[in-house]
């Protein structure tokens, strides 16, 4: 059984040492469920590999803390190891250190000022239709009712508001096959992608200030596929393009912008997710920022704050992990940041 009362640094290591790449979270979800069911003040609900624990203390307001259980594929960085003041390992930053803080508070915060909901969910690092939180929104919406949601995403101890939207488009570029010894008889589809790639290189990314948070957009090729054989002029090339857009754009506006930039190429929308405005004018969010200290900054990247924003629930990102180290072979977290995040949240929730 996981010891949720132990120091959050040690708890982080315990969570990291249970591999949980997206789609394989069940063993970790089992341990989390078992540990939370041992806390008398919590009512625990299991739905697939989502574990929800709630208090019913009759408080006037409810705060929800959420974290995903999955990680990206392991990159020769398990088991965890402690070196000086830093814990290394897959998921240390994104986001098992945040999960450890959440779980430690669930077990040890006996007299909170708010009713609390703790949500641990699966498949955040993959496509949206597999996201466990997305499924709960569709099937058990009432479990997520709250006045404020705090996503324990890696923010290096800062409050990161809102999030960028994201979409991917596919560009299929045709050509004509020929023997490479007689290349003039063909049309090289890979070469035909050059103007598209040049447009992306020259793209002037927009910076947008919203509620004092500066979001920077980015339009980038993330995958190129083409080629038949070493002696064949390719007749097809596919470029996958990702657009990270500021939350003042809708998904439709973002798609229109991409089509305009990539003219005359025809683009096909692969997937998209909306961003979330900072929402710092909401009293609950403003109070949280004030309580944990510092100034809120923009979230670079997409997180499930967008999902809570779509439900009308103010939400912020706040966790001990360093987002710049997420998904890397060198992924790690400062142990002092874990301790500080736990202290800040304990003070706020008390």
C-alpha positions in Angstrom: 0.0 0.0 0.0 1.1 3.5 -0.7 1.9 5.5 2.5 0.2 8.8 1.7 1.3 10.3 5.1 5.0 10.0 4.3 7.0 13.0 3.2 5.8 14.1 -0.3 9.3 13.7 -1.7 9.4 10.0 -0.7 5.8 9.6 -2.0 6.9 11.1 -5.3 9.6 8.4 -5.6 7.1 5.7 -4.7 4.7 6.9 -7.5 7.5 7.2 -10.0 8.7 3.7 -9.4 5.3 2.3 -10.5 5.5 2.6 -14.4 2.3 4.1 -15.8 2.9 5.0 -19.5 -0.4 6.1 -21.0 -2.7 3.1 -21.3 -1.0 1.1 -18.5 -2.1 3.1 -15.5 -4.2 0.3 -13.9 -1.6 -0.9 -11.3 -1.0 2.6 -10.1 -4.7 3.4 -10.1 -5.3 0.3 -7.9 -2.7 1.5 -5.4 -4.1 5.0 -5.3 -7.6 3.7 -4.8 -6.6 1.4 -2.0 -4.7 4.2 -0.2 -7.5 6.7 -0.5 -10.1 4.3 0.7 -8.1 4.0 3.9 -8.7 7.7 4.7 -11.9 7.9 6.8 -13.0 11.4 5.6 -13.1 10.5 1.9 -15.7 8.9 -0.3 -13.9 7.2 -3.1 -15.3 6.5 -6.6 -13.5 4.4 -9.2 -14.4 4.7 -12.9 -12.1 2.8 -15.2 -8.6 4.1 -14.3 -10.0 7.4 -12.8 -10.0 7.6 -9.0 -12.1 10.4 -7.4 -12.1 11.1 -3.7 -14.4 13.7 -2.1 -15.1 15.1 1.3 -18.6 16.0 2.5 -17.9 18.4 5.4 -20.7 20.9 4.7 -18.3 23.7 3.8 -19.7 26.6 1.8 -17.3 26.1 -1.1 -15.4 23.2 -2.8 -11.9 23.1 -4.3 -10.9 20.4 -6.7 -7.3 19.2 -7.1 -6.5 17.1 -10.2 -3.5 15.2 -11.6 -3.0 12.7 -14.3 -1.4 9.3 -13.5 0.1 8.6 -16.9 3.6 9.5 -18.2 5.1 9.5 -21.7 7.1 6.4 -22.7 10.0 5.6 -20.4 13.4 6.8 -21.7 15.8 4.6 -19.7 15.0 6.8 -16.7 13.5 4.4 -14.2 13.8 3.6 -11.3 13.9 7.0 -9.7 17.1 8.2 -8.1 17.8 11.0 -5.6 20.9 13.1 -6.3 21.5 16.0 -3.9 18.3 18.1 -3.9 16.9 16.6 -7.1 14.8 13.5 -7.8 15.3 12.0 -11.3 13.0 9.7 -13.2 10.2 9.4 -15.7 7.2 11.4 -14.4 9.0 13.2 -11.7 8.2 16.6 -13.2 5.1 15.7 -15.3 3.5 15.1 -13.0 3.9 12.5 -10.2 5.4 15.2 -7.9 2.1 17.0 -8.2 0.2 13.8 -7.7 2.2 13.2 -4.5 1.4 16.6 -3.1 -2.3 16.0 -3.9 -2.4 12.6 -2.3 -0.5 13.7 0.8 -2.9 16.5 1.3 -5.9 14.1 0.8 -4.6 11.9 3.6 -3.3 14.5 6.1 -5.5 17.7 5.8 -8.0 16.8 8.4 -9.8 20.2 8.9 -9.8 22.0 5.5 -11.6 25.3 5.0 -13.3 23.9 1.9 -14.8 20.7 0.9 -12.3 19.0 -1.3 -12.3 16.8 -4.4 -9.2 14.9 -5.5 -9.1 13.5 -9.0 -6.4 11.1 -10.4 -7.0 10.2 -14.0 -5.5 8.3 -17.0 -4.4 9.0 -20.5 -3.7 12.7 -20.4 -0.6 12.5 -22.5 -2.4 11.0 -25.5 -5.3 11.9 -27.8 -8.3 13.6 -26.2 -10.8 10.7 -26.8 -8.8 8.5 -24.5 -8.5 11.1 -21.7 -10.1 9.7 -18.5 -11.1 13.2 -17.3 -12.9 13.7 -20.6 -14.9 10.6 -20.0 -15.9 11.7 -16.5 -17.1 15.0 -18.0 -19.4 13.0 -20.3 -20.6 10.3 -17.8 -20.2 11.5 -14.2 -20.2 15.3 -14.5 -21.4 15.8 -11.0 -18.2 14.4 -9.5 -16.3 17.5 -10.9 -18.5 20.2 -9.4 -16.3 22.8 -7.7 -15.8 26.5 -7.2 -12.1 26.2 -8.2 -10.0 23.6 -9.9 -6.3 23.3 -9.4 -4.4 21.2 -12.0 -1.2 20.0 -10.5 0.6 20.4 -13.8 4.3 21.2 -13.7 4.7 25.0 -13.3 7.9 25.1 -11.2 6.0 26.5 -8.3 4.4 29.4 -10.2 0.7 29.9 -10.9 0.2 29.5 -14.7 -3.2 30.8 -15.9 -5.3 29.5 -18.8 -3.6 27.5 -21.6 -2.9 27.6 -25.3 -5.1 25.8 -27.7 -3.7 23.3 -30.1 -4.5 21.8 -33.4 -2.8 19.6 -36.0 -3.3 19.6 -39.7 -2.0 17.2 -42.4 -0.7 18.5 -45.7 -0.5 15.9 -48.5 1.7 16.9 -51.4 1.5 15.0 -54.6 4.2 14.3 -57.2 5.0 11.9 -60.0 7.2 8.8 -59.7 10.2 8.4 -61.9 13.6 6.6 -61.9 16.1 8.8 -60.1 18.4 8.4 -63.0 15.8 10.2 -65.1 14.5 12.6 -62.5 13.3 15.1 -65.1 10.5 12.7 -66.0 9.0 12.9 -62.5 7.9 15.5 -60.0 9.6 15.2 -56.6 6.9 15.5 -53.9 9.5 16.1 -51.2 11.0 19.0 -53.1 7.5 20.4 -53.6 7.2 20.7 -49.8 10.0 23.3 -49.7 7.8 26.4 -50.1 5.6 25.0 -47.2 8.6 24.5 -44.9 9.9 27.9 -45.9 6.6 29.5 -44.9 6.8 27.8 -41.5 10.4 28.9 -41.0 9.5 32.5 -41.8 6.3 32.5 -39.7 6.1 35.4 -37.4 4.6 34.0 -34.1 2.1 36.3 -32.5 2.4 37.3 -28.8 -0.8 38.2 -27.0 -1.3 39.8 -23.6 -4.4 38.7 -21.8 -5.0 39.7 -18.2 -1.3 40.4 -17.8 -0.4 37.0 -19.1 1.6 36.8 -22.4 0.9 33.9 -24.7 3.2 33.2 -27.6 1.9 31.2 -30.6 3.9 28.7 -32.6 3.3 27.1 -36.0 5.7 24.2 -36.7 6.1 21.1 -38.8 6.3 18.2 -36.4 6.5 15.2 -38.8 7.5 14.7 -42.4 7.0 11.5 -44.3 7.9 10.7 -47.9 10.1 8.5 -50.1 9.7 5.2 -51.9 13.2 3.8 -52.5 16.8 5.0 -52.9 16.4 5.2 -56.7 12.8 6.5 -57.0 11.6 10.1 -57.3 8.8 10.2 -54.6 5.3 10.8 -55.7 3.9 11.7 -52.3 5.0 13.7 -49.2 3.0 14.3 -46.0 3.8 17.1 -43.6 2.1 17.3 -40.1 1.8 20.8 -38.8 1.0 21.8 -35.2 -0.4 25.2 -34.3 -0.3 26.3 -30.6 -2.6 29.3 -30.4 -3.4 31.9 -27.9 -6.7 31.4 -26.0 -8.2 34.5 -27.6 -8.7 32.5 -30.8 -11.4 29.9 -31.2 -10.6 26.5 -32.7 -12.4 27.6 -35.9 -10.4 30.9 -36.1 -7.1 29.0 -35.5 -7.9 26.6 -38.3 -8.8 29.4 -40.7 -5.5 31.1 -39.8 -3.5 28.0 -40.5 -5.2 27.5 -43.9 -4.4 31.1 -44.8 -0.8 30.9 -43.8 -0.3 27.6 -45.7 -2.0 28.6 -49.0 -2.1 27.3 -51.7 -1.6 23.9 -50.0 -4.8 22.0 -49.1 -4.8 21.1 -45.3 -6.8 18.5 -43.5 -7.7 19.0 -39.8 -6.4 16.0 -37.7 -7.4 17.1 -34.2 -7.8 20.2 -32.1 -8.5 21.3 -28.6 -9.5 24.8 -27.4 -7.4 27.0 -25.2 -8.6 28.6 -21.9 -8.5 32.3 -21.0 -6.7 33.1 -17.8 -9.9 33.6 -15.9 -8.1 35.6 -13.2 -11.1 37.9 -12.8 -13.0 35.0 -11.1 -12.8 35.7 -7.3 -11.8 32.1 -6.5 -8.9 32.2 -9.0 -7.8 35.6 -7.8 -7.9 34.5 -4.2 -5.8 31.4 -5.0 -3.1 33.5 -6.7 -3.0 35.9 -3.8 -2.9 33.1 -1.3 0.0 31.1 -2.8 2.0 34.3 -3.6 3.5 35.6 -6.8 2.0 36.8 -10.1 0.2 34.5 -12.5 1.9 33.9 -15.9 0.7 32.3 -19.1 0.7 28.5 -19.5 2.6 27.5 -22.6 1.0 24.2 -23.6 -2.4 22.7 -23.4 -3.8 21.3 -20.1 -7.1 20.2 -18.7 -7.8 23.7 -17.3 -9.4 24.1 -20.7 -11.8 21.3 -19.9 -12.8 22.9 -16.6 -13.1 26.3 -18.3 -15.6 24.8 -20.7 -17.6 23.6 -17.7 -17.7 27.2 -16.2 -15.3 26.2 -13.4 -12.4 28.6 -12.8 -9.1 26.7 -13.0 -5.4 27.3 -12.7 -2.2 25.3 -13.1 0.0 24.9 -10.0 2.6 22.2 -9.4 6.2 21.6 -8.3 7.5 20.1 -11.5 9.6 22.0 -14.1 7.8 22.1 -17.4 11.0 22.6 -19.3 12.2 19.1 -18.1 8.9 17.3 -18.8 9.2 14.5 -21.4 13.0 14.5 -21.4 15.5 11.8 -20.6 16.8 14.1 -17.9 13.4 14.6 -16.3 13.7 15.6 -12.7 12.2 17.8 -9.9 13.8 19.8 -7.2 12.8 18.3 -3.8 12.5 21.8 -2.3 9.8 22.6 -4.9 7.8 19.6 -3.8 8.0 20.7 -0.2 7.1 24.3 -1.0 4.1 23.4 -3.2 2.7 21.2 -0.4 3.2 24.0 2.2 1.5 26.6 -0.1 -1.5 24.4 -0.8 -1.9 23.3 2.8 -1.9 27.0 3.9 -4.4 27.9 1.2 -6.7 25.0 1.9 -6.6 25.5 5.6 
